[in-house]
């Protein structure tokens, strides 16, 4: 585990995280600190505990809105077309195309200069 220090609401905290997660934890801490500053500006003189509670609730509300928007987008997406099972007509058409391609390849080989 790696220990990092961060300041939230003017107080320093030491947190542990897995190696390589330091940048993400600092980014998240910065988001919390920014939201906390907004809460303190709007709520005025309130206890640290209440300010952190409001901050958590506001961040949870933002997360909920984003999750609902993502779910809504998933539900609006068109359903994928069902796979088509080949019919005898498809098989015959593919066979004709393959034969034509083979004939074209043979014709091209005849036209190609001999090495």
N, C-alpha and C positions, 0 to 999 in steps of 0.2 A: 504494500500500500504506500501511496505517496501522500504526504501532508502538504496542503496549500493554505495560505492565509488570504482572507478576503475581508473587505469592510462592507457591512450592511447597516445602513442607517447610522453611520458614524461609529459603529462598534466593530472591533476586529474579531474575526472568528477563524479558528483553525479547523479545517475539514480534511478528511481522508478520502482518497479515491484510488481507483486502480491506475497503474501506470498507463499513460497515454490519454487519460480522461481529464487532465488538468485544464486544458483549454476550454473544453465544453463546460466544466464546472464553473470556471471563471465567467464564461459567457452567461450562464444561467444566473450566477450571483449578480452580475451586472444588471440583468433584466429585473431581478427582484429588487435591487437597490433603486433602480430608476422608478419602478412602480411604487415603492415605499416613499420615495421623495414626492411623487404625485399625491399620494394619500395624505402625507403630512401637510402638503400645501393646501389641500382641499378640506381636510378634517380639522386643521388647526391644532390646538393644544390637546393632544390625546396621549394616552399611555403607549409605551413602546409595544406592549402586548396587543393592545387594540389595533394599533397601526399595522403590526405584522399580520394580525387576523384579517383586517380589511384588504391588505395587500394579497394575501393568499386567496381570499374570496374573489377579488377582481381578476387575478391570474387564472383561477379555476373557471370563472365565467368566460374569459377570452378563449380558453382551451375548449370549453363546451361549445361555444359558437363555431369555432373552427371545425370541431368534430361533426357538428350538425351540418355544416356547409359541405364537408367532404362526403358525408352520408347522402346528402341530397344530390350531389353530383354523381355519385355511384348509382343512385336509383334512376337518374335521368338518362344515364348512358344507355344507348340501344343494346339490346341483347344480341350476342353474336349469332350469326346465321347457323342453323343446324348443319352438320356435315351432310354432304350429298353422297348417297350410295350410287356407285356406278350402275348404269342400266346396260342392257345389251347394245342399245344405240350408242352409248358412250364408248363402249369397248370397240365397236366397229369403227367409230370416228377416230379413235386413238390409233387403231390398226392402220387405217388409211393414211393418217398423218405420218406415222412411222415409216410406212412404205414410201411415201413421197420424199421424206427426208433422206432415206437411204438412196433413192434414185438421184436426188440432188447431190448427195455426197459422191456417188459414183461418177456423175457427170463432171463434177469439179475435179476429181482425181484424174479423169481422162484429159481435162484441159490443162492441168498443172504441168509445167515443164519437168522433164525427167532429170533427176540429179545425177 
